[in-house]
Amino acid sequence: MKIRVLGASGSEVPGHNSPAFLVDEFLLMDAGTISLSLDRDSQCKITHIFLTHAHLDHIKGIPFLVDNIVSTNQACALTILSGKEVLKDLKKHLFNNRIWPDFSRLPKHDAPVMRYQEISTRNFIEVHGYRIYSTPVHHSVPAYGYMIEDPEGNAVLYTGDTGPTEKIWTRMRKHNVKALITEVSFPDELEELARVSGHLTPSLLKGEIQKMPVLPARIYISHLKLHYKHLIEKQLATVDAPPIVLLKDNMLLYV
């Protein structure tokens, strides 16, 4: 499994894009950054986008992606997947023919460029031989983490934005989880803010690691607030865990 980091930042400034992780060219986990990082042919290869939640930094790449597809008359289509609450927010607040056209009805009502699919936390969804399992996580809005398991049985767990949580760690049981992609947004000094907003600090991450029934070989960290990057990095160095790697745009991960 190859994962290309299109964006992994909790602050958007030049050189630091919003979260989006492209799995083997066709499956996208979150959609904060798409068209600024992929050429037109690569954009058209994406068939499924799994959204963790509806915050703008995780969805804002979709409007420009579907607009590119329609305006260039490309023969490709997308399925947008997430929980019922997340899809409802997309329909009501973004693709509502006011903020952006409703591309679930364009270019033709019977042949739209994108469609919505609600996920179930009880069963997996299979996409091109990959199994995707969804689990609620603790954030300030309804949010889900995903485990992506390739045809060989190798898995990556992606939490998206989360504070201290429970259920997603039990998902690791009986699966060969090679890597964890999670978040640390704030330093330990801002733990109260992290808890209120549904995010992690290095110390809170340490507590989450202790909940895991098995440890992945590597832990990748996203969503750092750049103002605190050096402090967070220093504090993460004290966490007793598998190797911890801070993600950067355009990194390639092989699982």
Secondary structure, DSSP 8 states (H G I E B T S, - for coil): -EEEEEE-BSS-BTTB---EEEETTTEEE--SS-TTTS-HHHHHH--EEE-S---HHHHTHHHHHHHHHHHTT-S--EEEEE-HHHHHHHHHHTSSSSSS--GGG-EETTEESEEEEE--SSS-EEETTEEEEEEEE--SS-EEEEEEE-TTSEEEEE--S-SS-SHHHHTTTTSEEEEEEEE--S-GGGHHHHHHHT---HHHHHHHHHH-SS--SEEEEE-B-GGGHHHHHHHHTT--SS-EEE--TT-EEE-
